[in-house]
Amino acid sequence: MKTDYLPILLQVLIAIGFAVSALVVSVVLGKTTRRNSTKDTAYECGMIAEGEGQPRFSVKFYLVAMLFILFDLEIVFMYPWAVIYREYIAAHGSGIFWTMGSFVSVLTVGYLYALGKGALDWKR
């Protein structure tokens, strides 16, 4: 049993050895000079960096992103359902249709709730 794990152990040792050797080589061969404020500033295409590095995004951006993920996940569930739909109907009856109908109705209620709260209105 232990010999089955030998390739995994060997791969882990090689990965760790490579990482350590890359770090050692970078320290040995790298230029070690004194740091100063000029060298530590961000280089922006020859221009002096001004302002913050990242602009702040509106909360609406994140809200729409979460809603997109929520409603996009329904496709993950609908695709396999559509692939096996005909075979399942032939074997088990129309129960599969009503389960997907209830799933879509729950998503529709969630979508209408988001619309009612103004989550998709960019002007607010």
Secondary structure as GFF3:
##gff-version 3
##sequence-region A 1 124
A	DSSP	three_ten_helix	2	5	.	.	.	ID=ss1
A	DSSP	alpha_helix	6	29	.	.	.	ID=ss2
A	DSSP	alpha_helix	37	40	.	.	.	ID=ss3
A	DSSP	alpha_helix	59	92	.	.	.	ID=ss4
A	DSSP	alpha_helix	95	117	.	.	.	ID=ss5
###
